Amino acid sequence: MSRITFSRLAAIVALFSSTVVGSAIAADFRGNDLLVPVASRTAGANGSIWRTDLTVSNLSGSTTGSVAVVITFTSEGEQSFITRVIEPRETIVLEDVVQNTFERSDAIGTIRITSGTEGALLSANARIYNAGSSSGEFGQGVMALPVDGLTREHYLSGLTGVGGNRTNVGISNPWDIQNGYIITLYDGDGMYRGLVTSSVGPRQVVQLNDVFGSFSTGPLEGATVHVISHFPIYTYASIVRSDSGDASFIPGTGFARGHDELLPTVCSYAAPVNVTPPERTAAPGWIVKLIDEETDPAGRVAVLAESYGFVPTSVLESLKMFSAPLTPEQIAGLRCDTAVDYIQQNEFTPPPADGN
C-alpha cells in the first residue's frame, strides 16, 4: 500500500528528481503573466550593437476592455518597470527597449509582462538583432511564454558546434527565489558527455556561451541538452554563425498548459507551484513553504488559514512548511502572499521494493 509522508515532501528543498509539471491539453502562448527569457543591449564584434525590440499585444475582446500591463526588466538584480494601458486587440512596439524604455545602455536580463485585469489575454515577442555590422542587420525572434506553462524538465536538441556554428544555451528563472538546475549533455549518438550543476538567481538569466566548451567536449554535431530545475524555467538555445553572426533561436521543450490547479494570479510576484508530474501520483493536499525570513511559522500559518479559509493538516516549524487541502482559488491567493516562498503538490510515496 502507498504511504503519504510529510517528511518525504519536506525533502523537496534539495530534490531534483520530480521533473515535468503536469500534462498539456494544448499549446497556448496567451496569458496574463508572460516571460521573455532574454533581452539585451550589448556591444558586438565589428562595431555592432545588439539591441532588443519588444512587441506586446492585447488579444482580449471588447468585453474585457482596456488592459493595464506592467513590463518589468530585470538585470543583475536591478528591476525597472513601466505601466502601459493597451486597448482590445491593440499592439505596442517598444524599439530598443533596454535603452529607450529602461535607460540601460549595456545590460542583459529578462522581461516579465503581467496584468491584473480579469480575463486579460496578452501575447508578446522580442527581436534581438544586430545593427551597425558590416555584414548588415540580422537577428532572432524570441517568443514570450506564459509563466504558468513552464515546467521543470526541458530538452534542447539539434545543437551544433561544427560547420562554422557555435551554440549558446540559456536558463531563465521567472521567480523571486534562487533556482537550482542540472544540465546534462548527450552527443548525436545519444551518449552521455557530461553534467553541470549550478543555479540561477531571482528573475535572472544564465547563458552558457559556446555550451560545448562548458563541458570540455570539443565541438559536437546534433547534440542534445537535458535540463532539470527545482522550479519551472524557460530554457533556450541560440545557434550562431561564426562568420556572419546570424542566429537561430530554439526554445526548450518544457512547456505544458492545462493545469486546473493553477488559476491566473493578480500579482506580479506570484510564487512558483510544482505540480506532480505525470509519472507520479498526486496525493491529497499541498505543501506550502514560507519565506526564510519568517520568525513565527505557526503564527503565520494561523493567519494564512484565516485569511484564505483553509484548515492546515500539519505544520513543520523547523522547515517553515505546512500542509493543507487547498482549492485553486486558495492557491492563487497564497501565491500572491508575501509570506509564501513556493507551493508543492503532495505526492504518494511508493513502498519499498521488497514490499515491507
C-alpha positions in Angstrom: 0.0 0.0 0.0 1.3 3.5 -0.8 2.1 5.8 2.0 1.8 9.6 2.3 4.6 11.2 4.3 5.1 14.9 5.1 8.8 14.4 5.7 9.1 12.9 2.2 7.7 16.1 0.8 9.7 18.4 3.1 12.8 17.0 1.4 11.9 18.8 -1.9 14.2 21.6 -0.8 17.1 19.5 -2.2 15.2 17.4 -4.7 15.7 17.4 -8.4 14.0 14.1 -9.4 10.4 15.5 -9.7 10.6 16.8 -13.2 7.7 17.6 -15.6 4.8 19.7 -14.5 1.6 18.0 -15.4 0.3 17.1 -18.9 -0.7 19.6 -21.5 -4.0 19.9 -23.3 -2.9 22.5 -25.9 -0.2 24.9 -26.6 -1.5 28.4 -25.9 1.0 31.3 -25.7 -1.5 33.8 -24.5 -1.7 34.7 -20.8 -1.7 37.5 -18.2 1.9 36.7 -17.0 4.4 36.3 -19.7 8.2 35.8 -19.7 10.7 36.9 -22.4 13.7 34.8 -21.3 16.4 37.2 -22.5 16.7 40.8 -23.7 19.9 42.7 -24.2 21.7 45.7 -25.4 25.3 45.0 -25.7 28.3 45.7 -28.0 29.2 43.0 -30.5 32.0 42.4 -33.0 32.9 44.8 -35.8 31.3 47.8 -34.2 27.9 46.2 -34.0 25.3 46.9 -31.3 22.9 44.1 -30.2 19.5 45.5 -29.2 16.0 44.3 -28.4 12.6 45.3 -29.8 9.6 44.2 -27.7 6.1 43.7 -29.0 3.1 43.3 -26.7 -0.5 42.7 -27.9 -3.8 42.7 -26.0 -5.8 39.8 -27.5 -8.7 40.3 -25.1 -12.0 41.0 -26.7 -14.1 44.2 -26.2 -15.9 42.7 -23.2 -12.6 42.8 -21.2 -11.8 46.4 -22.3 -8.5 48.1 -21.9 -5.8 46.2 -20.0 -3.2 47.7 -17.7 0.1 46.0 -18.3 3.3 46.1 -16.2 6.5 45.4 -18.1 9.5 44.7 -15.9 13.1 44.4 -17.0 15.5 42.7 -14.5 19.3 42.6 -14.9 21.8 41.6 -12.3 19.2 42.0 -9.5 18.1 45.5 -10.6 14.5 45.9 -11.6 12.9 48.6 -13.7 9.3 48.7 -14.8 6.8 50.7 -16.8 3.0 50.5 -17.0 1.0 50.8 -20.2 -2.7 50.6 -20.9 -3.4 48.6 -24.1 -6.8 48.6 -25.8 -8.5 45.5 -27.1 -6.5 44.0 -30.0 -4.0 46.8 -29.8 -0.3 46.2 -30.2 2.5 48.3 -28.8 6.1 48.1 -30.1 9.0 49.3 -27.8 12.0 49.7 -30.0 15.5 49.2 -28.4 13.5 48.6 -25.2 16.5 48.1 -22.9 17.9 51.6 -23.7 14.9 53.6 -24.8 12.4 52.4 -22.2 14.6 51.2 -19.3 17.5 53.5 -19.8 20.2 50.8 -19.7 22.9 51.2 -22.4 24.7 47.9 -21.6 22.6 45.2 -20.0 21.3 41.7 -20.4 18.3 40.3 -18.5 14.7 39.1 -18.5 11.4 40.9 -19.3 8.2 40.0 -17.4 4.8 41.2 -18.8 1.9 41.0 -16.3 -1.7 42.2 -16.0 -4.0 42.0 -13.0 -7.1 42.6 -15.2 -9.5 39.8 -15.0 -9.7 37.9 -18.3 -6.7 39.6 -19.8 -5.1 37.7 -22.6 -1.7 39.0 -23.7 0.9 37.8 -26.2 4.4 39.1 -26.6 7.6 38.5 -28.5 11.0 40.1 -28.8 13.5 40.5 -31.6 17.2 40.6 -30.6 19.2 41.9 -33.5 22.5 43.4 -34.6 22.8 46.9 -36.0 25.9 48.5 -37.4 27.8 45.4 -38.6 29.5 45.4 -42.0 27.5 42.1 -42.6 24.2 44.0 -42.4 21.4 43.7 -39.9 20.3 40.3 -38.6 18.7 38.8 -35.5 16.5 36.2 -34.0 12.9 36.2 -32.7 12.1 35.2 -29.1 8.6 34.1 -28.1 7.3 35.1 -24.7 5.7 32.2 -22.9 3.1 32.2 -20.1 4.9 31.6 -16.8 2.4 29.0 -15.5 3.0 26.9 -18.6 6.7 26.5 -17.9 7.9 23.2 -16.5 11.0 21.8 -14.6 12.3 19.5 -17.4 13.5 20.6 -20.8 15.3 19.2 -23.8 17.2 21.3 -26.4 18.2 19.2 -29.4 19.9 19.5 -32.7 22.7 21.7 -31.2 25.9 22.1 -33.2 29.4 23.5 -32.8 30.7 22.5 -36.2 30.5 23.9 -39.7 31.1 27.4 -38.6 28.4 27.3 -35.9 28.5 27.7 -32.1 25.7 27.1 -29.7 24.8 29.1 -26.6 22.3 27.8 -24.0 20.2 30.0 -21.7 18.3 29.3 -18.5 15.8 31.9 -17.4 14.3 32.0 -14.0 11.0 33.9 -13.7 10.7 33.6 -9.9 11.9 35.7 -7.0 13.9 32.9 -5.4 17.1 31.1 -6.3 16.6 28.2 -8.7 19.0 25.3 -8.9 19.4 23.3 -12.1 21.2 20.3 -13.6 22.4 20.3 -17.3 23.3 17.0 -19.0 24.9 16.9 -22.4 24.4 14.0 -24.9 26.1 13.7 -28.3 24.5 12.9 -31.6 24.6 9.2 -30.8 22.8 9.7 -27.5 25.9 9.1 -25.5 26.4 10.9 -22.1 29.1 13.5 -22.4 28.9 15.4 -19.1 26.9 17.1 -16.4 26.9 20.6 -14.9 25.1 21.7 -11.7 24.5 25.3 -10.8 21.8 27.8 -10.0 20.2 31.0 -11.5 19.3 33.9 -9.3 15.9 35.5 -8.9 14.5 36.8 -12.2 17.8 36.3 -13.8 19.1 34.5 -16.9 22.3 32.4 -17.1 23.7 31.9 -20.6 26.4 29.3 -21.3 28.2 30.8 -24.3 29.6 28.0 -26.5 28.0 25.3 -24.5 30.4 22.6 -25.6 33.2 24.5 -24.0 31.4 24.4 -20.7 31.6 20.5 -20.9 35.1 20.4 -22.4 33.9 18.0 -25.1 35.0 19.9 -28.1 32.5 20.8 -30.9 29.7 18.3 -31.4 27.0 17.9 -34.1 23.4 17.0 -33.4 23.8 17.2 -29.6 21.1 17.3 -27.0 21.0 19.2 -23.7 18.7 18.0 -20.9 17.8 20.4 -18.1 16.1 19.7 -14.8 15.4 22.5 -12.3 14.0 23.0 -8.8 11.3 25.3 -10.1 9.8 25.9 -13.6 12.1 27.7 -16.0 12.4 28.9 -19.6 15.3 27.3 -21.5 16.6 28.2 -24.9 19.5 27.6 -27.3 20.9 30.1 -29.8 22.9 28.6 -32.7 25.1 31.4 -34.1 27.1 31.5 -37.3 30.7 32.4 -36.6 31.2 34.1 -39.9 28.1 36.4 -40.1 26.8 36.2 -36.6 23.3 35.2 -37.8 21.5 33.1 -35.2 18.6 30.7 -34.8 16.5 30.7 -31.6 15.4 27.3 -30.2 13.0 27.3 -27.2 13.2 24.3 -24.8 10.5 21.6 -24.8 9.4 22.3 -21.2 6.0 24.0 -21.8 2.7 22.5 -20.7 -0.7 24.1 -20.3 -4.0 22.9 -18.8 -3.4 22.6 -15.1 -6.8 23.2 -13.4 -5.0 23.9 -10.1 -3.2 27.0 -11.5 -5.6 29.9 -11.8 -4.4 33.2 -13.1 -2.9 35.4 -10.3 -3.4 39.1 -9.9 0.1 39.9 -8.7 3.4 40.4 -10.5 5.4 38.4 -8.0 3.5 35.1 -7.8 5.3 32.2 -6.0 6.1 29.1 -8.1 4.0 26.0 -7.9 5.3 22.5 -8.6 2.6 20.2 -9.8 3.0 16.4 -9.6 4.5 15.2 -12.9 2.6 12.6 -15.0 4.7 9.6 -13.9 4.0 10.2 -10.2 0.7 10.0 -8.3 -0.7 13.1 -6.6 -1.9 12.7 -3.0 -4.5 14.8 -1.2 -3.3 18.3 -0.1 -0.4 20.7 -0.8 2.8 21.7 0.8 3.4 25.4 1.3 6.9 26.7 2.1 7.1 30.0 3.9 9.9 32.5 3.3 13.1 32.0 5.2 12.7 35.4 7.0 9.5 34.2 8.8 10.2 34.1 12.5 6.9 32.7 13.7 5.9 29.9 11.3 3.0 28.6 13.4 1.6 32.0 13.9 1.9 32.9 10.3 0.1 29.6 9.2 -2.8 30.5 11.5 -3.0 34.0 9.9 -2.9 32.5 6.4 -5.5 29.9 7.3 -7.9 32.5 8.5 -7.2 34.8 5.5 -7.7 32.2 2.8 -10.1 29.9 4.5 -8.3 26.5 4.7 -7.5 24.1 7.6 -3.9 23.1 8.0 -3.2 19.4 8.4 0.4 19.6 9.5 2.9 22.3 10.4 6.7 21.7 10.3 8.1 24.7 12.0 11.8 23.8 11.6 11.5 23.8 7.8 8.9 26.6 7.8 6.4 24.5 5.9 2.8 23.4 6.3 0.4 21.0 4.5 -3.2 21.7 3.8 -6.0 20.8 1.3 -6.2 23.8 -1.0 -8.7 24.9 -3.7 -7.3 26.5 -6.9 -8.6 29.9 -5.6 -6.7 29.4 -2.3 -3.6 28.5 -4.2 -3.9 31.6 -6.3 -4.3 33.8 -3.2 -1.4 32.2 -1.4 0.9 32.6 -4.4 0.5 36.3 -4.1 1.0 36.4 -0.3 4.5 37.9 0.6 4.9 35.2 3.3 4.9 32.3 0.8 8.1 31.1 -0.9 6.7 28.3 -3.0 3.9 25.6 -3.2 4.4 21.9 -3.9 1.7 19.4 -4.7 1.6 16.4 -2.3 2.6 13.0 -3.7 2.2 9.4 -2.7 5.5 7.8 -1.6 5.9 4.4 -3.2 6.5 1.4 -0.9 10.0 -0.2 -0.6 10.9 -2.6 -3.4 10.7 -5.5 -1.0 7.1 -4.6 -0.1 7.9 -4.0 3.6 
